[in-house]
C-alpha cells in the first residue's frame, strides 16, 4: 500500500507535475494517515508557502484558480485540528516569514482595488 505514496515530495517539487495535481497531492498527503512522509506537516507547509511566494514574485506561472485553492489549503492546514494536535505534542513547526509578506501585499492590493472601484462608482 505504501508504494502508491512514494515520491510525494519529489512530485510536489517537480516542474513536470501540473499545479492542480500538486495541490491534490498535498491535500491528500495532509489528510491521509497512511501517507508517511518524514516531517510531513513541515514539508507540506513549506511547499505551500514556497509555491505562493514563487507565484507572487513571478518566478513560476500558476493558474489563478490554483493560487486561490493554495490560500484555502493553507488556511485549512493552519486552522486544522491535526496541526493543533501536532503542536500540542511539542513538535515545532515553523512558518516561513515570506507568507506574511505575501499575505500583506495581497491585502494591500485588494484594498486598493476596492478603493478604485468605490472611487470610480462615485465619479
C-alpha positions in Angstrom: 0.0 0.0 0.0 2.8 2.4 0.8 4.1 2.2 -2.8 1.3 4.5 -4.1 2.6 7.2 -1.7 6.2 7.1 -2.6 7.8 10.2 -4.1 5.3 12.7 -2.9 8.0 15.3 -2.0 9.6 14.8 -5.4 6.3 15.2 -7.2 5.5 18.4 -5.3 8.9 19.8 -6.3 8.8 18.6 -9.9 8.1 21.1 -12.7 6.6 18.1 -14.7 3.7 17.7 -12.2 0.8 20.0 -13.1 -0.1 22.5 -10.3 -3.6 21.2 -9.9 -2.1 17.7 -9.3 0.4 19.0 -6.9 -2.3 20.7 -4.8 -4.5 17.5 -4.8 -1.4 15.5 -3.8 -0.7 17.9 -0.9 -4.3 17.8 0.2 -4.3 14.0 0.1 -0.9 13.8 2.0 -2.2 16.1 4.7 -5.5 14.2 5.2 -4.2 10.7 4.9 -2.7 8.9 7.9 -1.5 6.2 5.5 0.8 8.7 3.8 4.1 8.5 5.6 6.3 11.5 4.8 9.1 12.4 7.2 8.3 15.7 8.9 5.1 15.8 6.8 3.5 18.8 8.4 6.5 21.0 8.0 7.2 19.7 4.4 3.6 20.5 3.3 3.5 23.9 4.9 6.9 24.8 3.4 5.8 23.7 0.0 2.6 25.7 0.2 4.3 28.9 1.3 7.1 28.4 -1.3 4.5 27.9 -4.1 2.6 31.1 -3.1 5.9 33.1 -2.7 7.1 32.0 -6.1 3.8 32.8 -7.8 3.7 36.4 -6.3 7.4 37.0 -7.1 6.6 35.9 -10.7 9.1 33.0 -10.6 6.6 30.5 -11.7 3.3 30.5 -13.5 0.4 29.1 -11.5 -3.2 29.2 -12.7 -5.2 31.7 -10.6 -7.7 29.0 -9.6 -4.8 27.0 -8.1 -3.5 30.1 -6.3 -6.9 30.6 -4.7 -7.0 27.0 -3.7 -3.5 27.2 -2.3 -4.6 30.0 0.0 -7.7 27.9 1.1 -5.4 24.9 1.7 -3.0 27.0 3.8 -5.9 28.3 5.8 -7.4 24.8 6.3 -4.0 23.5 7.4 -3.3 26.3 9.8 -6.7 26.0 11.4 -6.8 22.2 11.4 -7.2 20.1 14.5 -4.5 17.9 13.1 -1.9 20.7 13.3 -3.1 21.7 16.7 -2.6 18.1 17.9 0.9 18.0 16.4 1.8 21.3 18.1 0.3 20.1 21.5 2.6 17.1 21.3 5.5 19.5 21.5 6.6 19.3 17.9 7.9 22.5 16.4 6.5 23.8 13.2 7.8 27.0 11.6 6.1 29.1 9.1 8.3 30.9 6.6 8.0 34.7 7.2 7.6 35.1 3.4 3.9 34.1 3.8 3.2 37.1 6.0 4.7 39.5 3.4 2.8 37.8 0.6 -0.5 38.0 2.5 0.2 41.6 3.5 0.9 42.6 -0.2 -2.2 40.8 -1.3 -4.3 42.5 1.3 -3.0 45.9 0.3 -3.6 45.2 -3.4 -7.2 44.1 -2.7 -7.8 47.2 -0.6 -6.5 49.4 -3.4 -8.7 47.6 -5.9 -11.8 48.1 -3.7 -10.8 51.8 -3.2 -10.6 52.3 -7.0 -14.0 50.6 -7.5 -15.6 52.9 -5.0 -13.9 55.9 -6.4 -15.0 55.3 -10.0 -18.5 54.4 -8.9 -18.9 57.8 -7.3 -17.5 59.6 -10.4 
